[in-house]
């Protein structure tokens, strides 16, 4: 980001890409959920929730990897497939309830927030695009 000059106006630089409500809200939900997922991995380790054949430290590894994948997905939710990838992570969290039942509650709460972010955010983006289209001044031929 460019530092402002003494007059207070930002120095010229690369313009920031406009983000819609759906993208912004989905990023927020996935970002916060990544912290909870990491803590869920610590809980799986601490509770010894993994099967006996699997070393317990894999709970921390799995929680860390899923948290990192969620953080990486925050940069991809601008695409439709990025939103779908976020839904896949929601499913993985819910499936984690087979190991740590409390993850069912986490999956339910964050799944509902992600649903709201993607559904309502998309509706807000469509409404804003429609408003921008109807309130824009008519194009002229240069007359």
C-alpha positions, 0 to 999 in steps of 0.5 A: 500500500502506498503511503499518503503524501503530505497533503493526505492523498494516497500516492498513485499505485495499483488500484484495489480490486472491488470485492462483493459482499459474498466474497467478503463475508465468506472470507471472514467466516472461513478465517475465523473458522480456521482458528476453531478448526486448529483448536479442534485438532488440539482437542482431538490430540488432547482427548486421544480421539483418534483410533489406536492405530493412528498416532495421536499427534496426527490430530494436531497435524490434521487440524493445522492442515485444514486450518491452512486450507481454509485460510488459503480458500479465503483467497479463492472465494472470488471464484464460484469453485472457491465458494464450493471449496469452502462448502467442502471444508464445512463438510470435513468439519462436520465429519470430524464429529465422528472423532470429536462430537463437539465438532458437530456443533462447530460445523452446524454454527459455522456452516450456517454462517457460511450459508448466510454469507454465500446466500445473502452476500450473493443476493446483496451483490446482485441487488447492488449490481442492479441498482448501479445499472439503473442509477448510472447516467445514460451513455452519450455519443460524445455530443 
